[in-house]
Amino acid sequence: MVAVSDPLALLRRAYGDLGGLLAELTPDQAWTPTGCRGWAVLDLVQHLLHDARRGLVALCTPATGPADTDAVEYWRAWQPEPGDGGVWRTQGHVLPVADLLSSLVVETAVHHLDAVAHLDRPGPADGPLAEVRRVLVGLRGGVLPERWDDRTAALRGTGRAPLTDADRADLGAAAGRFPLFG
């Protein structure tokens, strides 16, 4: 698997873009439904706050090596179907710091898409969406349909948008494995 080139820059971008969106919301928009079924924007904010705390705790929890997972394998536990600066422990896994940062980028970018699902606001930037695609490609164990841009890949790969008949034809038997994580 290809490593993310600058995970800290991607995380800054993902958090910065989402923070900008949230700072501009009106009180009424805060209760808007999101792409996460049953959650309003404020529910996502609370979830992401806990996730940011998880990241901070993990970065202060060094573990003895070796790592037992990476940025792609970390997400397998969240599927609907039953060296870099040392390694860090979080949620029962031990990850290299770049892979921990990647998990935070992916979580933030996907939930940014959720937050704007019913709002006329921009979604996540290209870099964080490209990281989501990279992780989805790793989970699939092969390429995603070329006609999917990174936003489409994130939405369909996580089950936030349904697969079309054309998608199912492109994916073949692999379509049954979607969503790759939820």
N, C-alpha and C positions, 0 to 999 in steps of 0.2 A: 504494500500500500504506500502511496506517495504521501509524505508528511506535509502538513500545512506549512506554508512558507513563513508567515509571521503571525502566529496565533494571538499574540498580545495586541497587535494592530487591528486584527479582525474583531477581537473582543471589544476594544475601544470603539470601533465603528458601530458594531451591533448595539452596544449599550447606549452610545451617543445618539444614534438615530432613533432608537425606541424612546429614550428619555426626552428627545425633542418632540416626538409625537405626543407623549403623555403630558408634557408641559403645556401644550396648546389645546388640550381637550377642555370642553365646557363641562360643567357638572352633569348636564343631561347626557352628553356623549359618554361619560364614564360608565353609564349603565347600559350602553349599547351592547347587544349580543355580539359574540365573537365567533370565530371559526372553531373554537373549542365548545362543543355542544354543551349547553347548560351553563356556560360561564359568560359573565359580562366582562367588560374591559377591566373593571376594578378587581374582579376575581383573578384575572391574569396578572395584574400588577402585584397582588399579594403573592401569587405563586412565584413570580420572577424575583421578588424581594427575597423569598426563602431560598431560591436558587442562587442568588448572588451571595447570600450568607453561606450557603453550602460551599461555594467556590472559595470564599475567604477562609472558612474553617479548613477546607482541604489543603489550601496553600500554607496553612500553619500546622499541618499534620504530616510531617515527613514519615515515610515508611521505609523499612529495609526492603531492598529489591529482592527479586526482580519484579517488574510490573506483571500483572496477571491479565491485563486487558489493554485495549487501545481505543482510539476515537471512534472506530467503527464497531468493534465488539462490545463496547460499553452500551450501545443502543439495542443490542440483541435482547437484553433483559426487558426492554420496553415494547417488544413486538407483541401485537395482539395475540398471536399464536404462541398456545402453550408450547533512558539516560540523560535526557535533555533537562539539566538542572536537578537531577534526582528524581524519585518517584513519590507520589502522594496518595493518601488513602481518602476515599470518599464513597459513601453508600455501599460499603462492603467490597469495594474494588481498590486495586492499587494501579495508578496510572502515571505515566510520565507527565510532566507539567504541560507540555504542548498539547497532549491529548485531553487533559483536564480542561484547558482553555478552549479547545475545540468543542467539547461537550457543552460548555457555556455559550459559545457562539451559536451552535446549532439550536439549542433550547431557546435562546433569545430571538434568533431569526424566525423560527417557526412560530413562536408566540407573537412576534411582531405581525406576521401574516394573519394570525388569529385576530389580533386587536383591530386591524384595519379591514377585516372581512366585510363589515357593514358600515364603514365610514369612508368618506371621500378624502382619504389621506394616503400619503406615500407609504409603501412597504419598506422592507429592509433593503439595504444597499447591495450592489452586485457581489462584493467580496464575501459577506456572510452567507448570501444565497449560494454562491459557488461552493462554500464549505459544506452546506447542507447537501448539495448534490454529490460532492466527493464522498461523504459518509454514506449516502443512499447507494451510490455505485458500489461501495465496499460491502454494504449489507446484501445487495442483490448478487454480488459476485460477478458482475458484468455491467455493460453499459446500459443506460436508460435510452428510451427512444430519442433519436437525434432531433426530432422536431419539437421536443420539450425544451423550453427555456428553463433557466434555473428556478424561477418562481413556480412554473408549472410542475417541475420535478418535485419541488418541496411540497406543494399542495397534494399532488397525486401520490407521491411516495409515502406521505404520512396519513393518507386517508381523508384529508380535508376536502379533497375534490375527488369525485368518482372517476374511475377509469372509463374511457369511451370504448366503443366497439373497435375503433382504429387502434387504440392503446392495447386492447386485449389481443388484437391480431399481431401487433408489433412484438408484444411480450411473450406470446405463446403460452406455454404451460406455466411460465414464471408469473403470469398475471394472478394466479391463485395465491401467490405469496404476499400480495399487496393487501394492506399497507405494510411497508417494511418496518416501520415503528409508528406508534401513535401517541 
